[in-house]
Amino acid sequence: DINNTSIPLALKHAIHDVYLPCLKDEVLAPLKARAIEWIEIPMLARTHGQPATPTRVGKELMVFVERIQNQLNLLHQVPFSGKFGGATGQFNAHFIAFPDLDWPKFADQFLEKLGLVRE
């Protein structure tokens, strides 16, 4: 089934080639720039919906930037997996067609070349 390989591969490319660069260039970079620009602007921090302590706008923006960066670091650790083993994952049709081939090894190598991990 091609969908079990093509969809994760398309998602991998979309995330790495479009989403992550856009997030870095159009969200994180402007937020960092504003944080530096507004580092001295005071504001009143809140807790539980009530005024709390004085802080700075730039500092609070950098907290948000760091949280996004931490989530991006976690996203980079998530493997993209694909399936390559026939309808039930047993390589039945594969073995009938080419019985001498080590299909699990072939599947691992094939998906690895695509940058995917076999399920």
Number of C-alpha atoms within 10 A of each C-alpha: 11 10 10 14 19 14 13 19 19 11 13 19 13 12 16 13 11 11 13 15 13 14 14 15 11 11 13 19 14 13 18 17 14 15 22 15 12 16 17 13 12 13 13 12 15 12 8 6 7 9 10 11 10 11 16 16 20 22 17 16 19 19 12 16 19 14 12 16 14 11 11 14 11 10 12 12 8 8 13 18 19 24 22 23 19 13 11 10 11 13 17 14 12 15 13 9 10 10 11 9 11 12 18 15 9 12 18 17 15 15 20 14 10 14 17 20 19 19 13
